[in-house]
Amino acid sequence: MSNQGNIIYINGPVVKANNMEDFSVREMVMVGEKKLIGEVISLEKDIGTVQVYEETSGLKTNEKIIGTGSPLSLKLGPGIIGNIFDGIERPLSEIYSSGLKFIPEGIGLLSIDEKKLWHADILAKVGDVLKSDDIFATVQETSMVTHKIMVPPGIEGKVVSAADSGEYTICDTLAVLEDSLGKKHELKMEQEWPVRVPRPVKMRMPIEKLLVTGQRVIDIFFPIAKGGTAAIPGGFGTGKTITQHQLAKWSDADIIVYVGCGERGNEMTEVLEDFPKLRDPRTGNPLMDRTVLIANTSNMPVAAREASIYTGITIAEYFRDMGYSVAIMADSTSRWAEALREIAGRLEEMPAEEGYPAYLASRLAAFYERAGYVKNLNGTEGSVTIIGAVSPAGGDFSEPVTQSTKRIVGAFLALDRELAHARHFPSINWISSYSGYIPMLEDWFKENVAPDIVDLRAKMMRILQEEDKLMDIVKLVGEDVLPDEQRIILEIAKIIKSGYLQQNAYHPQDAYAPLSRQYKMLKIIDKLYDRASACIKKGIPLSKVKEETLFSDIIMMKYNISDDKPEIFDELSKRIDNHYDSLESMYKEGAANEG
């Protein structure tokens, strides 16, 4: 830490200093007398530019900038799961418990607890040859997560000493490796990794497994794959945050990393209050036992907001390397892009569209490209799925962040203001949304759900698309002018929208729908459509075909049929057959009598 620069310019989080020729780009530095945490972002001769991750009020020129010799890195080890961090991995609960209401300047780069004892089961033995990412110890971090202690990337060698299983802190040496050059490396529970550098993998694997969310409109209509990417764009009040909350609560990922990036403090408060109370639907354990929260609210320093996304993805990659399936929720990437824009403005960079920097699209792509289903260096398979919320100003999807994101992600779940105003949630517009993962997941759906599920989904989408076209006519001249063949499409589309796509996040029965129930519900709607259409083709009027009680019960089946009573689906199917059999029989007899 011998390198020192002198501050000559201060503009918010952007600081310039001279005597910086011995520093390197992306090096972490301590700024001023308070030793604020910063990062070198550019160097020109002896002038260096630093972005500071803390409030710079009170900072003066001629104060010193001290180099650390290493990039901005995270400390990774036991103590991450269940914790709440700020944008640069400082534990907020620990800061609060120390009696501080706000994060004070110069508090330093606090991280996971270095004094807490963890019971480590040591797997490594003297004489073992270990390579990068090999697992040499395990710690039961929570009731749901076994923390696998790995050899840091770039290190390999023979174990020359190993501790016995027992209680250790993350700073204690558990084993010592000797590499081929005779250099010894101490292996501890914790390791450090630079946030802007993707962790290495052995190979990227094909995407072919569904991230099961329990949300019908997503799982069946616009699926997200494990290792895939998805965007949830929507204007104010369309339900972006609650949709991400649902995915965090109910998805079958092993670990959830939730990044609140520049969101309002009251929204993050809701997350921080709700998550510790929630129970995991698969195990009944607290949901926080598999969750990491990163809270960087809109009133926190803007540079830390820009870093929070990288903090989240680095933690996600770390657990992926253990063989876990990780889902990262970024809420929202628009606030992150706004942080980029503000910093770029202070750096006096040439603005591009709507003032965003010209490198916006490449930064977004670099972030989303860190998703994937991979084979790790230690032979395990893991995945990182990125689901980013986008908050376009005024709900305008043509703005740069939404358009740049749309070109990158595999699933685009467009939230609709009109649906939200009509209290239809999730307000995912079935016409504007798409998923590029359907062809990749077709075999998985056929093996794990039903052989006809993909065709059934396509059929329901055709009904919704046809209804969308017919609604243009209805708005002009009314529904009565349509023939019964088209009016039945409108009626079935209503059932699909109200009875299937609409889902109540606060209803104990409807908040989560297993894939088996999602399929059976769709089969009931499909059967109703086929039988009703067949009757109309035989000349039976729609007024007779549409039996109000039957149609209403099918819409309400999402509330009335529980997972422990699947036989009710069979009863509903029999009711459909009985109704239309008697209707066809009655009209057949009537036609015979007339003849």
Stockholm file with secondary structure:
# STOCKHOLM 1.0

chainA/1-595         MSNQGNIIYINGPVVKANNMEDFSVREMVMVGEKKLIGEVISLEKDIGTVQVYEETSGLKTNEKIIGTGSPLSLKLGPGIIGNIFDGIERPLSEIYSSGLKFIPEGIGLLSIDEKKLWHADILAKVGDVLKSDDIFATVQETSMVTHKIMVPPGIEGKVVSAADSGEYTICDTLAVLEDSLGKKHELKMEQEWPVRVPRPVKMRMPIEKLLVTGQRVIDIFFPIAKGGTAAIPGGFGTGKTITQHQLAKWSDADIIVYVGCGERGNEMTEVLEDFPKLRDPRTGNPLMDRTVLIANTSNMPVAAREASIYTGITIAEYFRDMGYSVAIMADSTSRWAEALREIAGRLEEMPAEEGYPAYLASRLAAFYERAGYVKNLNGTEGSVTIIGAVSPAGGDFSEPVTQSTKRIVGAFLALDRELAHARHFPSINWISSYSGYIPMLEDWFKENVAPDIVDLRAKMMRILQEEDKLMDIVKLVGEDVLPDEQRIILEIAKIIKSGYLQQNAYHPQDAYAPLSRQYKMLKIIDKLYDRASACIKKGIPLSKVKEETLFSDIIMMKYNISDDKPEIFDELSKRIDNHYDSLESMYKEGAANEG
#=GR chainA/1-595 SS CCCEEEEEEEETTEEEEESCTTCCTTEEEEETTTTEEEEEEEEETTEEEEEESSCCTTCCTTCEEEEEEEESEEEESTTCTTCEECTTSCBHHHHHHTTCSSCCTTCCCCCSCSSCCEEEEECCCTTCEECTTCEEEEEECSSSCEEEEECCTTCCEEEEEECCSEEECTTSEEEEEECTTSCEEEEESCEEEETTSCCCCSEECCCCCBCCCSCHIIIIISCCBTTCEEEEECCTTSCHHHHHHHHHHHCCCSEEEEEEESCCHHHHHHHHHHGGGCBCTTTCSBGGGGEEEEEECTTSCHHHHHHHHHHHHHHHHHHHTTTCEEEEEEETHHHHHHHHHHHHHHTTCCBCGGGCBTTHHHHHHHHHTTCEEEECTTSCEEEEEEEEEECCGGGCTTSHHHHHHHTTCSEECCBCHHHHHTTCSSCBCTTTCEETTHHHHHHHHHHHTCTTHHHHHHHHHHHHHHHHHHHHHHHHHCGGGSCHHHHHHHHHHHHIIIIIICCCTTCTTTSCCCHHHHHHHHHHHHHHHHHHHHHHHTTCCHHHHCCHHHHHHHHTHHHHCCTTCTHHHHHHHHHHHHHHHHHHHHHHHHHHHHC
#=GC SS_cons         CCCEEEEEEEETTEEEEESCTTCCTTEEEEETTTTEEEEEEEEETTEEEEEESSCCTTCCTTCEEEEEEEESEEEESTTCTTCEECTTSCBHHHHHHTTCSSCCTTCCCCCSCSSCCEEEEECCCTTCEECTTCEEEEEECSSSCEEEEECCTTCCEEEEEECCSEEECTTSEEEEEECTTSCEEEEESCEEEETTSCCCCSEECCCCCBCCCSCHIIIIISCCBTTCEEEEECCTTSCHHHHHHHHHHHCCCSEEEEEEESCCHHHHHHHHHHGGGCBCTTTCSBGGGGEEEEEECTTSCHHHHHHHHHHHHHHHHHHHTTTCEEEEEEETHHHHHHHHHHHHHHTTCCBCGGGCBTTHHHHHHHHHTTCEEEECTTSCEEEEEEEEEECCGGGCTTSHHHHHHHTTCSEECCBCHHHHHTTCSSCBCTTTCEETTHHHHHHHHHHHTCTTHHHHHHHHHHHHHHHHHHHHHHHHHCGGGSCHHHHHHHHHHHHIIIIIICCCTTCTTTSCCCHHHHHHHHHHHHHHHHHHHHHHHTTCCHHHHCCHHHHHHHHTHHHHCCTTCTHHHHHHHHHHHHHHHHHHHHHHHHHHHHC
//
